[in-house]
Amino acid sequence: MKSFVLPHLTTFIAGALYALAYPSEFGEGWFPLLFIALPLFLWRLEEAPFKRSLGLIFFYNLGLGTVGYYWIPHTLREFGQLPYIISVVLGIAFALILQPHWWLYALFKRKRPDLKWFSESGILLTAICMTLLERYFPQQFPSYVGSPWLHLAPYLGLTPWFGVVAFSFMTFWVSLEVVAQLKLKKLRIQVWVVLAGFVILNAASPLKMSYGDKKLSVRVVQPNIGNFIKISSEQGDAAAFQQISDRYYGLSTTLNNFKPELIVWPETAYPNSFYGTDTQLESVFTRIMQDTGSEMLIGGYEMDITKGPGDFIESVFNSSIFMSDGQYKTAYHKNILIPFGETLPFGPFNRQVISIVPAISLFARGDSIPLMQTRDQYRFVTPICYEILESNYMRSLLNRHGKNQFIVNHTNDSWYGDTAEPLQHLFLSKWRALEFLLPIVRSTNTGITSIIYPDGSESPRLPIGAEDILDVEMPLSSGEETKYQQWGVLPTLLMMFIFLLTSLWREKKKIRP
């Protein structure tokens, strides 16, 4: 019994400690816990046979979910209006998909050849495998094991070259070496020299807010509109619709000494649908643009005009809609839809599912990236919600037209309530500012709204539950692309390859007579 309970309890604790390296109910996160939690988990995982390793992975994710993703049952109750016990059971089931790359790693561990996997080169090969699995296997809430390094910002000067993926590799490698060196009772000094050099190189060239001489006056509106008023307005409740429209108008046209050039609303802010270039703008938009002289960028719904009037399944895009000079200009349609929140995988049975859980939306999937550009020719991209957490996708988004000077992220975290999710979402979003050296306008319905700068710092925040505006004179990037934007993971692959070749050479040198 002890041989079963202790390993599973250990991995549960490791998952909980790993979660505490990120923002949680217990604070902003403690970076050193990363190098306690991961070695603890890998120690148990590496010594377990295949079948037991599956149970250990489940308990690790369960610990992670209990401490880090404790808000999942709350969201299921809020979003799907499910009974409490069902929400808890489904929350536990989420442990199966929280970090799915570990299941693939278990298969890799089972099939790998019988080599000396605690050797220098064996550890490096394993770390490379872990890094690539994490990078390319889809996650429900995309995060990387290197993400807690963000606590060291702005002393992360290698990020515009390597991205977060290099920090994941270093974390996996060092954690595996901790396990191996303790098991073999042998110190490999070169590992700690390389780690120290990596930290020093990052600190020696701290991230800076390097901009051109241009600024954009941005007004970000946080209306703090409840979910059920929002849903009522979308279902045709005239009173709810008017309440929402009036609140957005009042906040957008607030009179102070600030003159906005761009007004930003959060994800799915406006209840009525747009119809592409056939759209006749409603008076609230023309009045705001006339009163303020600004352009507008809002989260909203745009109809797929290729669908018939009676086809309500996947007929609406979750969109970022750009308006200027009293006219509709263009719209970006969300490309990456959240499973069970914005789309379903059940094909012809989707209609039956949404008849049971009507709060689930079935959005159409976008497949294009239009050029977004202000009247002063400032270029930007508009990822929606969790799209900004997908580093690979953000590269493709930015590279579609190039020369971008800022990012706008429309988000609606209202389904999560006053939990740690908005803090975690914001924390992970910051990596895109560091990787691409671009300021990010983070526009949310209920908070946290802020401007994220390329050194990891922020403007003043609008906190959770505030109904307010954020007015910022935002410095713009020069539009120069970072090496990471140009080359993606190639610099990290080169670094890993050099480490591996050096290790193989060292091992070969040792066995020569």
C-alpha positions, 0 to 999 in steps of 0.5 A: 500500500505504501509503495502505491500511496507515497509515489502518487502523493509525491507527484500530487505535491509536485504538481501543487508546488509547480502551480505555485510558481505561477500566480495563484490564490497564494500570491504572484508566484515563486520562481524557485519552486519550479526547480523543486517541483519538476525534479520531484515529479521527474524523479518518480516518473523516471523510476516508474514502469509504464503503467504506473507512470500513467497514474503518476502523470494523472496525480501530478496534473491533479495537484496542478489542477487543484492549486493552479486551475482550481477555477475550472469547476467555478467556470463550468458552473458559471458557463454551463450552469451545471450542478456543483458536484458535476462541475467538480467531477469534470474539474477532476477529469480535466487532469487528463488534458491539462498538460497532455504532452506528458502522456506522449512522454510516457510513450517515449519513455516506454519505447526508447532504447535501453541506453544510459539515460542518466548519462550527459547525452541521455539527459540532453536527448530527454530534455530535447524530447520534452521541450519539443513535445511541450512546444508542439502538442496542443494544450487547452490552456497553453503554458510552457514549463519555462514560463515562470522565468518571467519573474526575472524580467527585465533580466531576460535579454535572450528572449527576443532571440530564443523565445520562451522555448529556450527557457523550457529547455533549460528547465527540463535539462537542469531538472533532469540533471538534478535527478541524475546527479542525486541518483548517481551521487556525482556532481556534473559541474559543467551543467551548473556552469552552463546554467550560470552562464545562461542566467548571466547572459540574460541579466547582462542585456536586460530588456528595454522599452526600445521604441521609435518616436511615435506614440498612440493615444489609446483608450481601453474600455472595461465595462464590467458587464455580467455574463447573463446580461450579456447573454440576454442582450444577445438573445434579443432582450431590448432593455439589456441591449440598451443598458450595454450600449449606454454603458459603452457609449458613456465610458468611450466618450468620457470627458477629461484631458485625454484625446483618444486616437484609438478606442478599444473594447473587449472580446464579444463586447457588442451584442448585434452582429456585423456583416462584413463590408455590407455592414451599416454601422449603428448609431452608437459607433458613429456617435462615438467616433464623431464625438471623440474623433477616434478610430474604434477596435471592438470585439464583436460578432460577424456573420458568415455571409456564406451561410443560409439564414436558417443555419445557426451552427458555426455561422458567426465569427468571434471577431475583432472589428476595426472602424474608422471615419464613421465606416466599417474597415475590416475584421479579424476572425478568431482562428483558434477556438477553445474546445467546449467553449467556442466549438465542439468536436462531435460533428453532427451531434453538436446540435444535440449537445448545445440543446442541453448546454445552450451557453456553449457557442459554436463559432465559425473558424477564421482562416484569414489574417487581414491587414490592420492599420490605423489612419496614421499607418500604425500596423497591429494584430488582434489575437483574441483571448487564448490565441495570444498564449500560442507562441507559434501562432503569434509568429504566423500572425505577426509575419503575415504582413510584417512591420507591426508596431503593437498588439491588441488582445481582446479578452473576456475573463468574466466566466472565471470570476474573482479567481487567479485565472485573469492573473495567470492569463495576463502572466502568460500573455506577457511572454509575447511582448518579450518575444516580439518586443511589442507593446500589448493592449490587453482589453478585458470585460471585467479585468485585468485591463492593462498595457504590457510593455516589452520589458515585462512591465505594465501600465496601471491596471484596471482591476477585476470588477472595475467599471472604468477606462484606461487612457494611455499614451502608448509608445510604439515599436519601430516595427523591427522584427526580433530574431525569434519572430524571424527564425522561431525555434531554430536558434534553440534547436541549434543551441540544443544540438551544440550542447548534445554534440559537445556532450557526445564528444566529452563522453567519447573522449572519456572512453578512449584508452 
